[in-house]
Every structure is written in structure tokens, then in C-alpha cells.
Amino acid sequence: MTDNILKETHTGVLTLTINRPEKKNALTNEMYAELAKAFSEAAQDPEIKVVLLQGSGGIFSSGNDLKEFSMYSQNLHNFQDFAGIQLMKQFIIFPKPIVAAVTGLAFGIGTTMLLHCDIVIAGRATKFSLPFVKLGLVPEFASSYLLPLMAGKARASQALLLGEPFGAEDAYQLGFVSQLCDDEQVYPQALSHCRQLCDLPEKTILIIKSMINTPDKQGKLLEVIENEMSFFQKELVSAEHREAMATFFEKRTPNFSKLKV
């Protein structure tokens, strides 16, 4: 484990902390790889009953590290090494409960990974965002499939097509946040749920999760991710994405209207 991903196991609970607060817990390829490895190992470890995922410094995650991520628009071959895809697959096949404690910001993949968690506790002041369209990209992590199932077509379409930030109450209404509480109570509440899960019959918990996350559903999600990533790779080298990245680093307003469709 690097210092950017902290790992702690106590009485059946594996706590994984995204620990890059100086960059608002933006995720790098190395961090994705570390998280994917941690989930893979936790799946096989009989001592671990549940995973608790959180961010340090009062922030869950601001999504991809855009400075590092910009290299993919320069060389698409590098995208084959993007460890975020491996993390997505680990989330989908993980057989044990995943509890997320979310405060501050949850942007991009910081939001879409929550669609795959079993219990999501969020602080009332948390801000969420699915900003893919504003980056000239398409949604990922099966969000194009799961969010309409959770929220309905109209609300999901508004969130994905406009890419505007939204608050915790909206996230709760969209269906991927389980419980809202004051920010300082998020971690205690999440940990309390983890301990409850550890105290319940382990075999029954695993069966219930397998009933909810059946092999056919897992297969569908993996299929959706593959389709999303096909579009995603094409958009990485698009004029729209390059304009979006240029405006981000140059701190100016994008002008997509000048680009040919």
C-alpha cells in the first residue's frame, strides 16, 4: 500500500482510506491499482467480513487526477494500462458488503463507485457530480445503466446530460445514498453499520448479497462497462475532450460550438 491508500483491519472490518487530501483525494492510476488489489485480497481473506471505504481530510474523492489523466488523450495506447477499469470489475464481483462513508466532495468516479456500494452514508453538506459531458466524455462505471434503474430515466438523464453538481438530498432522491446525517456523524454511522454486519450471520449475509448481485447482473454490468469504455476511449482523443482539458488547465470557459460534430 502507498501512503495515498491507507489500509486498516479491525474486528472483521477492512477500512480503506483514500488519502491524498492536498489534491482533494483525486485518484491516480497507482491508487486505482492499490484499491483493486485490496478488494481482490479482501475477497479471499476469511478474517474480513466487510469493507469500509472513505476519504481523508473530510473529502471522499474529487475523481480522476486530471493532470495524469490528460496523458490518455495524448496516447490512447496508455489507456490499456488504466487500473480504474480493474477496480470497476473488483467492485462488481466483490462478494462481501461494501459500506461507503462520504463527506465533502464525491465527483466523477467518486460518485459512480457509490452506485456499486451496498450501504452509502453521506454527510448533508456533501457535493456530488457526474461531470463527464463537461469533459467531453461519456459516463463510466455502468452509471449509464444503473442510474436510470435507480432514479428513473428523467432524473438520471438530467444528471448525466447536464453534468451539474448536486447536493446530498438529491443524491438520496436519486437512490444511491442510503442515509443522510450530519457530516461529523458519517464515519461513526458507517462504522456502526459495519459492526452490525460483522455481528450478523456471515453466510447469510453473503447469500443475500449474492441474491441481489446475481451472476447475470454482474455479467450485464461488465458488458455495460465494456460498451461505455469503447465510447470513452474514442472520446479521449476527441476535439471536445481536448477543448475541455485545455480550458481546465488554462482556467477559461470552453467553446464547444466552434467544433465540428
C-alpha positions in Angstrom: 0.0 0.0 0.0 1.1 3.5 -0.8 0.6 6.4 1.6 -2.2 7.5 -0.7 -4.3 4.4 0.1 -4.4 3.5 3.8 -5.5 0.1 4.9 -6.6 -0.9 8.4 -8.2 -4.1 9.6 -10.0 -4.4 12.9 -12.5 -7.0 14.1 -13.6 -8.0 10.6 -13.8 -4.5 9.1 -11.3 -3.5 6.4 -11.1 0.3 6.2 -9.7 1.7 3.0 -9.0 5.4 3.1 -8.3 7.5 0.0 -5.5 9.6 1.4 -4.5 12.5 -0.8 -6.2 15.4 0.8 -3.8 18.0 -0.7 -5.3 17.1 -4.1 -8.9 16.6 -2.8 -8.3 12.8 -2.9 -8.0 12.8 -6.7 -7.3 9.3 -7.8 -4.2 8.3 -9.8 -3.6 5.1 -11.7 -1.4 3.8 -8.9 -4.2 4.4 -6.4 -6.7 2.6 -8.5 -4.3 -0.4 -8.7 -3.8 -0.3 -4.9 -7.6 -0.3 -4.3 -8.2 -3.1 -6.9 -5.6 -5.2 -5.2 -7.0 -4.5 -1.7 -10.5 -5.6 -2.8 -9.2 -8.7 -4.5 -7.3 -9.7 -1.4 -10.2 -8.9 0.9 -12.5 -11.1 -1.1 -10.2 -14.1 -0.3 -9.5 -13.2 3.3 -11.8 -15.0 5.7 -11.0 -12.6 8.5 -12.6 -9.7 6.6 -16.4 -9.5 6.7 -17.0 -6.0 5.3 -15.1 -3.2 3.6 -15.5 0.4 4.7 -14.4 3.0 2.1 -13.8 6.6 3.0 -11.7 9.6 2.1 -9.3 11.6 4.4 -9.5 15.3 5.2 -13.3 15.5 5.1 -13.4 14.7 1.3 -14.4 11.4 -0.3 -12.8 11.9 -3.8 -12.8 14.6 -6.5 -12.5 11.9 -9.1 -9.6 11.3 -11.5 -6.4 13.2 -11.3 -6.9 15.2 -14.4 -3.3 16.1 -14.9 -2.3 12.5 -15.0 -5.5 11.5 -16.9 -4.7 14.0 -19.7 -1.9 11.8 -20.9 -4.6 9.4 -22.3 -5.8 12.0 -24.8 -2.2 12.2 -26.0 -1.6 8.5 -26.3 -4.6 6.2 -26.3 -2.4 3.1 -26.0 -1.7 4.1 -22.4 -5.4 3.6 -21.7 -4.9 -0.2 -21.8 -3.0 0.2 -18.5 -5.7 2.2 -16.8 -6.2 0.5 -13.5 -9.5 2.1 -12.8 -11.1 -0.5 -15.1 -9.7 -3.3 -12.9 -11.1 -1.5 -9.8 -14.6 -1.3 -11.5 -14.5 -5.1 -12.1 -13.5 -5.8 -8.5 -16.4 -3.7 -7.2 -18.9 -5.7 -9.4 -17.7 -9.2 -8.4 -16.8 -8.4 -4.7 -18.9 -10.9 -2.6 -18.9 -9.1 0.7 -20.7 -5.9 1.8 -19.1 -2.5 0.9 -20.0 0.5 3.1 -19.1 4.0 2.0 -18.7 7.0 4.3 -19.0 10.1 2.1 -18.3 13.7 3.0 -17.1 16.8 1.3 -16.9 16.0 -2.4 -17.7 13.0 -4.5 -17.0 13.8 -8.1 -16.8 11.7 -11.2 -15.8 8.2 -10.3 -16.1 9.4 -6.7 -19.8 9.3 -7.4 -20.1 6.4 -9.8 -18.3 3.9 -7.5 -21.1 4.6 -4.9 -23.6 3.0 -7.3 -21.9 -0.3 -6.6 -21.7 0.0 -2.8 -24.2 -1.8 -0.6 -24.6 1.0 2.0 -23.7 4.6 1.5 -23.8 7.1 4.4 -23.4 10.7 3.2 -23.0 14.0 5.1 -25.7 16.6 4.4 -23.1 19.1 3.1 -21.6 16.6 0.5 -21.5 17.8 -3.1 -21.8 15.2 -5.9 -21.1 15.5 -9.6 -21.2 13.4 -12.8 -19.3 15.9 -14.9 -18.4 13.6 -17.9 -20.3 15.6 -20.5 -18.4 18.8 -19.5 -15.1 16.9 -20.0 -16.2 15.8 -23.5 -16.5 12.2 -22.2 -19.3 9.7 -21.7 -20.4 8.2 -18.3 -18.5 5.2 -16.9 -18.6 2.5 -14.3 -22.1 1.4 -15.6 -23.6 4.6 -14.5 -25.4 5.0 -17.8 -27.3 1.7 -16.9 -27.6 1.8 -13.1 -28.6 5.4 -12.6 -31.7 5.2 -14.7 -32.7 2.0 -12.9 -32.2 3.7 -9.5 -33.6 7.2 -10.3 -35.8 6.8 -13.3 -35.0 7.9 -16.9 -35.9 11.6 -16.5 -33.8 12.3 -13.4 -30.9 10.2 -14.5 -30.9 11.9 -17.9 -30.8 15.3 -16.4 -27.9 14.4 -14.1 -25.9 12.7 -16.9 -26.7 15.1 -19.8 -26.1 18.4 -17.9 -23.3 17.3 -15.6 -24.3 19.8 -13.0 -23.2 19.3 -9.3 -25.9 18.3 -6.9 -26.3 18.0 -3.2 -26.7 15.1 -0.8 -30.5 15.3 -0.6 -30.6 15.0 -4.4 -28.2 12.0 -4.2 -30.5 10.4 -1.7 -33.5 11.0 -4.0 -31.6 9.6 -7.0 -31.3 6.4 -4.9 -27.6 5.7 -4.5 -27.3 7.2 -1.0 -28.7 5.0 1.8 -28.7 7.5 4.7 -28.0 11.2 5.3 -26.6 12.6 8.5 -24.5 15.4 9.9 -21.0 15.4 8.5 -19.4 14.6 11.8 -21.6 11.5 12.2 -20.9 10.0 8.8 -17.9 7.8 9.8 -19.5 6.7 13.2 -22.7 5.7 11.4 -20.8 3.9 8.7 -18.7 2.1 11.2 -21.7 1.2 13.3 -23.3 -0.5 10.2 -20.1 -2.4 9.5 -20.1 -3.7 13.1 -23.7 -4.7 12.7 -22.9 -6.6 9.6 -20.0 -8.4 11.3 -22.3 -9.4 14.1 -24.9 -10.9 11.8 -24.6 -14.5 10.3 -21.8 -14.3 7.8 -23.0 -17.0 5.5 -26.5 -15.4 5.3 -25.0 -12.0 4.6 -23.0 -13.5 1.7 -26.1 -15.3 0.3 -28.3 -12.2 0.5 -25.6 -10.2 -1.4 -25.3 -12.9 -4.0 -29.1 -12.9 -4.4 -29.0 -9.1 -5.0 -25.9 -9.2 -7.2 -26.6 -12.3 -9.2 -24.1 -13.6 -11.8 -26.4 -12.4 -14.7 -26.5 -8.9 -13.2 -22.7 -9.0 -12.8 -22.4 -10.1 -16.4 -24.7 -7.3 -17.6 -22.7 -4.6 -15.6 -19.4 -5.9 -17.1 -21.0 -5.8 -20.5 -22.2 -2.2 -20.0 -18.7 -1.1 -18.7 -17.1 -2.6 -21.8 -19.5 -0.7 -24.0 -19.0 2.5 -22.1 -15.2 2.1 -22.3 -15.4 1.7 -26.0 -17.1 5.1 -26.3 -14.9 6.5 -23.6 -11.7 5.7 -25.4 -13.0 7.3 -28.6 -13.9 10.4 -26.7 -10.5 10.6 -25.1 -9.0 11.6 -28.4 -11.9 13.8 -29.5 -11.7 17.6 -30.1 -14.4 18.0 -27.4 -12.3 16.4 -24.7 -9.1 18.2 -25.7 -11.0 21.5 -25.6 -12.4 20.6 -22.1 -9.0 19.7 -20.8 -7.4 22.8 -22.3 -10.0 25.0 -20.6 -9.4 23.2 -17.3 -5.7 23.9 -17.3 -6.0 27.4 -18.9 -8.8 28.3 -16.5 -11.1 29.6 -19.2 -14.6 28.9 -20.4 -14.9 26.2 -23.1 -16.2 26.9 -26.5 -17.6 23.6 -27.9 -19.7 25.4 -30.5 -16.6 26.0 -32.6 -16.0 22.3 -33.0 -17.5 20.3 -35.9 -19.8 17.3 -35.0 
